[in-house]
Amino acid sequence: MRSARAARGAWAGTTTVVLAALLAISAPSAHAGTVRSRQWQLDAMHAEEMWETSTGAGVTVAVIDSGVDADLPDLRGQVLDGKNFTDEPGDARTDADGHGTGMAALIAGTGKAGSDTGAFGLAPGAKILPLRVGGKNFQQGARITAEAIRYAADSDAKIINISRGSPGRNEEEEKAVAYALGKGKMVFASVGNSGDKSNMVEYPAAYPGVIGVAAYDEEGSSAKWSQYGPQVDLAAPGVGVVAACTGRTGVCRSNGTSDASALASASAALIWSVHPTWTANQVARVLVNTAGGTTSSAKRDDYVGYGAVRPRIALKDPGDPGPADVNPLPGPKPSPASDSDSVAGRTPKPSGTEATDSGGDSGNPSKRIAIGAGAVAAVGVAVAAPILIARRRRPLP
């Protein structure tokens, strides 16, 4: 967000927990007229049912973004100190852009703003480690992001969310991702919002081992602007998503794979909180094995990957998490040609067109996701994960 009214990422892209240790939150019924009643993403994912088992307590999610406003009512007490990697004034707990705050709220919002105006994140018991990044150009941005990734890798954060990206591979950034994976972290990144335009492969989500997240709408269809290709691993809500924000109303409705990545990160936090002895590989495998598969006969497709993240299913019956030291989604490195060539038989429009969010528009009706019960077959080795980012946040009246 460049302002409180509109956001566009310019560089835009836990063994059981004792119930007493769970975050004490009020999980209100979705009364008509409340902000909570507008958060369809929480209803679709059965959030309040999950919160009886897990709220993500004990898990820290590093949010590499524009900073996080720690004074936002729904985030008070949730935001750690973090670090500002830019030369801009303020620390990591300030956010002149607003994008990072929106991501943090989607993950760990507590609804403390009030019964009518409070907005919840999917994992309200999780903590946020804000790592503020930026850059005037791609190379500078990639270098600063690499520093932030390494910082997160050396921190207590288990999960790293990067709802940002840009075209072009950067060696320093790629090495930082490998370092974080080697330290046992899960790295999620949005796959981008130019699926109806250039569909250029973006980074850091396209690096091996990063979990690329696409967006779907309230009907379970992939958003037409959500990028597609072998880099897509999972999908999460990303159209008309409502969460706390820094706008004048304090609540915004937004569209973008940025939101989807944040919700996928929160899903991992819910699972890891209940299974703290699992490794990142095991949490990732359970996320994939319990995902709501596509309505086609294929186990995955290039639009939603293995399907919608369903932490509710994973919490009820996670199945075999598999070997601790085998990454189920290592992903191939995209070839240079894949950065611009057509994907899945769809020819992108010429590059240079601006990536935008199409409010409420859904993709090809055939690209639908099984959001309800059931699970796809276990996965041995999967594909990759790319990214781009652009999102708009509109204040709710």
C-alpha positions in Angstrom: 0.0 0.0 0.0 1.3 3.3 -0.9 -1.5 4.9 1.0 -4.2 4.0 3.5 -6.7 3.6 0.7 -4.8 1.7 -1.9 -1.9 -0.8 -1.7 0.4 -2.2 -4.2 3.6 -3.9 -3.2 6.0 -1.9 -5.3 8.5 -4.6 -5.0 5.1 -6.1 -5.5 4.7 -10.1 -4.6 4.5 -26.9 16.4 3.0 -33.2 20.6 0.0 -31.3 21.6 -0.3 -27.9 23.2 -2.0 -27.8 26.6 -5.4 -26.0 26.1 -4.6 -23.7 29.0 -1.7 -22.4 27.0 -3.8 -21.4 24.1 -4.4 -17.8 23.5 -7.6 -16.7 25.4 -9.6 -15.1 22.6 -13.3 -14.5 22.2 -14.5 -16.3 19.1 -17.7 -14.5 18.4 -20.4 -15.8 16.2 -20.3 -14.0 12.9 -23.1 -11.5 13.8 -24.4 -9.6 10.9 -22.9 -6.2 10.7 -19.7 -7.0 12.5 -16.3 -6.9 10.8 -15.9 -10.6 11.7 -19.1 -11.4 9.7 -17.3 -10.1 6.6 -14.3 -12.3 7.0 -15.4 -15.0 4.7 -11.9 -16.5 4.6 -12.2 -17.5 8.3 -15.6 -19.1 7.7 -14.4 -21.0 4.7 -11.5 -22.4 6.7 -13.6 -23.1 9.8 -11.4 -20.9 11.9 -13.4 -20.9 15.1 -13.6 -24.7 15.1 -9.8 -24.8 14.7 -9.2 -22.3 17.5 -10.7 -24.9 20.0 -7.5 -26.9 19.2 -4.9 -24.4 18.1 -4.5 -20.7 17.7 -0.8 -20.9 16.6 0.4 -20.2 20.1 4.2 -20.7 20.5 4.9 -20.1 16.9 6.5 -16.9 15.5 6.0 -15.9 11.9 8.6 -13.6 10.3 6.9 -11.1 8.0 9.4 -9.7 5.5 7.6 -6.7 4.2 7.1 -3.0 4.7 7.1 -3.2 8.5 4.2 -3.8 10.9 2.3 -1.1 12.7 2.4 -2.5 16.3 -0.1 0.1 17.5 -2.9 -1.3 15.4 -5.6 -2.4 17.9 -5.9 -5.9 16.5 -2.1 -6.4 16.6 -1.3 -5.0 20.0 0.9 -7.5 22.0 1.4 -9.6 18.9 4.4 -7.8 17.3 8.0 -8.4 18.4 10.8 -5.9 17.9 12.1 -7.1 14.6 14.5 -5.1 12.5 14.5 -2.3 9.9 16.8 -3.2 7.0 16.0 0.0 5.1 17.5 3.5 5.5 14.1 4.9 6.0 13.1 6.5 9.3 11.4 4.4 12.0 11.9 0.8 13.1 10.3 -2.5 12.0 7.2 -1.7 14.1 6.3 1.2 11.9 4.8 0.9 8.5 4.5 3.8 6.1 3.3 1.6 3.3 0.7 -0.5 5.2 1.2 -3.7 3.2 3.2 -5.6 5.9 0.6 -4.6 8.6 -2.1 -6.1 6.5 -0.2 -9.4 6.2 0.5 -9.5 9.9 -3.2 -8.9 10.6 -4.3 -11.7 8.3 -1.9 -14.0 10.3 -2.2 -12.9 13.9 -5.1 -10.4 14.3 -6.8 -10.8 17.6 -10.1 -8.9 17.2 -9.1 -6.7 20.2 -10.4 -3.7 18.4 -13.9 -4.6 19.7 -16.8 -7.0 19.2 -18.1 -5.0 16.3 -15.0 -3.7 14.7 -12.4 -6.3 15.6 -10.8 -8.4 12.8 -9.2 -11.7 13.4 -6.2 -13.4 11.8 -6.3 -17.1 11.1 -3.7 -17.8 13.8 -4.4 -15.2 16.6 -2.1 -16.9 19.0 1.0 -16.6 16.8 3.6 -13.8 17.2 4.9 -11.6 14.4 8.5 -10.8 13.8 8.5 -7.8 11.5 11.4 -7.4 9.1 11.2 -4.2 7.2 12.6 -4.2 3.7 12.4 -2.2 0.5 14.7 -0.9 -2.2 14.7 1.6 -5.0 15.4 -1.1 -7.6 15.4 -4.9 -8.0 19.0 -5.5 -7.1 18.9 -3.3 -4.0 15.6 -4.8 -3.0 16.8 -8.4 -3.5 20.0 -7.7 -1.4 18.0 -6.2 1.5 15.5 -9.1 1.3 18.4 -11.5 1.4 19.6 -9.9 4.6 16.2 -10.1 6.2 15.8 -13.8 5.2 19.1 -14.6 6.9 18.1 -12.7 10.0 14.8 -14.6 10.1 16.7 -17.9 9.6 18.8 -17.1 12.7 15.8 -16.1 14.8 13.2 -18.1 16.7 10.7 -17.7 13.9 9.6 -21.0 12.5 7.9 -19.6 9.4 8.9 -16.8 7.0 6.2 -15.1 5.0 7.3 -13.0 1.9 4.2 -11.5 0.3 6.5 -9.7 -2.2 8.4 -10.4 -5.3 9.8 -9.3 -8.7 11.0 -10.9 -11.9 14.6 -12.0 -12.1 16.7 -14.4 -10.1 19.2 -13.0 -7.6 22.1 -15.2 -6.4 22.4 -13.5 -3.0 18.7 -13.8 -2.3 18.6 -17.4 -3.5 21.5 -18.4 -1.2 19.6 -16.7 1.7 16.6 -18.8 1.0 18.7 -22.0 0.9 20.2 -20.9 4.2 16.8 -20.5 5.8 15.6 -23.9 4.6 18.8 -25.4 5.9 18.0 -23.9 9.3 14.6 -25.7 9.3 12.4 -22.8 8.4 9.3 -22.8 6.2 9.3 -20.1 3.6 6.0 -19.0 2.0 5.7 -16.5 -0.8 2.9 -15.2 -3.0 3.0 -16.2 -6.7 1.9 -12.9 -8.0 -1.0 -11.2 -9.6 -0.3 -10.9 -13.3 -1.8 -14.3 -14.3 -4.2 -12.5 -16.7 -1.4 -10.4 -18.2 2.4 -11.2 -18.5 2.4 -14.1 -15.9 6.2 -13.5 -15.5 7.8 -15.9 -13.1 8.8 -14.0 -9.9 11.1 -14.4 -7.0 11.7 -15.3 -4.2 8.8 -17.7 -4.6 10.4 -19.4 -7.6 13.4 -20.5 -5.7 13.7 -24.2 -4.8 12.0 -25.1 -1.5 9.9 -22.0 -1.3 6.1 -22.7 -1.0 4.4 -20.7 -3.7 0.8 -19.7 -2.9 -1.9 -18.8 -5.4 -5.3 -17.2 -4.7 -8.9 -18.4 -4.9 -12.2 -16.7 -4.4 -15.2 -17.3 -2.2 -16.7 -19.7 -4.7 -13.5 -21.8 -4.8 -12.3 -20.7 -8.2 -8.8 -19.6 -8.8 -8.6 -15.8 -9.2 -8.0 -15.0 -12.9 -5.1 -12.7 -12.1 -3.4 -15.2 -9.8 -0.2 -16.4 -11.5 0.0 -20.0 -12.7 2.6 -22.5 -13.6 4.6 -25.4 -12.1 5.8 -22.9 -9.3 2.3 -23.0 -7.7 2.2 -25.4 -4.7 -0.9 -24.4 -2.7 -3.8 -22.0 -2.8 -5.6 -19.9 -0.1 -8.2 -17.2 0.0 -7.2 -14.0 -1.8 -10.2 -12.3 -3.3 -12.3 -9.9 -1.2 -10.4 -10.8 1.9 -11.2 -8.6 5.0 -8.7 -7.8 7.7 -7.4 -5.1 9.9 -5.4 -2.4 8.2 -3.8 1.0 8.7 -6.6 2.8 6.8 -8.9 5.4 8.4 -11.6 2.8 9.1 -9.0 0.3 10.5 -10.4 -2.5 8.3 -9.8 -3.1 4.6 -11.0 -5.5 1.9 -8.3 -6.6 -0.4 -7.3 -8.9 -3.3 -4.0 -10.5 -4.0 -1.8 -13.6 -3.6 -0.1 -11.6 -0.9 -3.2 -12.4 1.3 -3.1 -16.0 0.2 0.5 -16.4 1.2 -0.2 -14.9 4.6 -3.1 -17.3 5.2 -1.0 -20.3 4.2 1.7 -19.2 6.6 -0.9 -18.9 9.4 -2.2 -22.4 8.5 1.3 -23.8 9.0 1.5 -22.0 12.4 -1.8 -23.6 13.5 -0.3 -27.1 12.7 3.2 -26.5 14.1 1.7 -25.2 17.4 0.1 -28.6 18.0 3.1 -30.6 16.7 6.2 -28.7 17.9 8.5 -31.6 17.4 7.7 -31.8 13.7 10.2 -30.4 11.2 9.3 -27.9 8.5 9.3 -30.7 6.0 6.7 -32.6 7.9 4.4 -29.6 8.4 4.7 -28.9 4.6 3.9 -32.6 3.8 0.8 -32.5 5.9 -0.3 -29.3 4.4 0.0 -30.8 0.9 -1.6 -34.2 1.9 -4.6 -32.5 3.4 -5.1 -29.9 0.8 -8.4 -29.7 -1.0 -7.5 -31.0 -4.4 -8.6 -29.7 -7.7 -11.9 -30.9 -9.3 -9.9 -32.4 -12.1 -8.5 -35.9 -12.0 -5.0 -34.6 -11.6 -3.4 -34.4 -8.2 -2.3 -30.8 -8.9 -2.6 -28.2 -11.6 -0.8 -25.1 -12.5 -3.5 -22.8 -11.1 -3.9 -24.0 -7.5 -1.1 -26.4 -7.1 -2.2 -29.3 -4.8 -5.2 -27.3 -3.8 -6.5 -25.2 -0.9 -4.7 -25.3 2.4 -7.0 -26.9 4.9 -5.5 -26.7 8.4 -8.8 -27.9 9.9 -8.4 -31.3 8.2 -4.7 -31.4 9.2 -5.5 -30.7 12.8 -8.2 -33.4 12.9 -6.3 -36.1 11.0 -2.8 -35.2 9.8 -1.9 -38.6 8.8 1.7 -39.7 8.4 4.0 -36.6 8.4 6.7 -38.6 6.7 10.5 -38.4 7.1 11.7 -35.3 8.9 14.6 -34.6 6.6 12.9 -34.9 3.2 11.4 -31.8 1.6 8.1 -32.7 -0.1 8.2 -29.6 -2.2 11.8 -29.0 -3.2 10.8 -27.6 -6.6 12.9 -27.4 -9.8 14.6 -24.1 -10.7 12.7 -22.5 -13.5 14.7 -22.4 -16.7 15.5 -18.9 -18.1 12.8 -19.5 -20.8 10.1 -20.1 -18.2 10.5 -16.6 -17.0 8.7 -15.3 -20.1 7.3 -18.3 -22.1 3.7 -19.4 -21.9 2.7 -21.8 -19.1 0.1 -24.6 -19.1 -0.8 -23.8 -22.7 -1.8 -20.3 -21.9 0.1 -17.6 -23.7 0.7 -14.5 -21.6 0.2 -11.1 -22.9 3.2 -9.0 -23.7 5.3 -8.0 -20.6 5.3 -4.5 -19.5 1.6 -4.4 -18.6 1.0 -3.4 -15.0 0.0 -6.2 -12.6 -3.3 -5.3 -10.9 -5.8 -7.0 -8.6 -9.2 -7.7 -10.1 -11.7 -7.3 -7.2 -13.9 -10.3 -7.0 -13.2 -11.7 -10.5 -12.6 -15.4 -10.6 -10.7 -17.5 -13.0 -11.7 -20.2 -15.4 -14.7 -22.0 -13.8 -13.0 -25.4 -14.4 -10.2 -24.4 -12.2 -12.0 -25.0 -9.0 -10.9 -26.3 -5.6 -12.4 -28.9 -3.3 -12.6 -26.7 -0.1 -14.7 -29.2 1.8 -13.8 -32.5 3.5 -11.5 -35.1 2.0 -7.9 -35.0 1.1 -5.6 -35.6 -1.8 -3.2 -38.5 -2.0 0.2 -38.3 -0.3 2.8 -36.5 -2.3 6.4 -37.6 -2.6 8.1 -34.9 -4.6 6.4 -32.0 -6.0 7.1 -28.8 -8.0 8.3 -25.3 -7.4 7.1 -21.9 -6.3 7.2 -18.4 -7.9 5.9 -14.9 -7.3 5.0 -11.3 -8.1 3.0 -9.1 -5.9 0.5 -6.4 -6.3 -2.5 -5.8 -4.2 -5.0 -3.2 -3.5 -6.7 -2.6 -0.1 -9.9 -0.8 0.0 -11.2 0.6 3.4 -14.5 -0.8 4.5 -17.2 1.8 5.2 
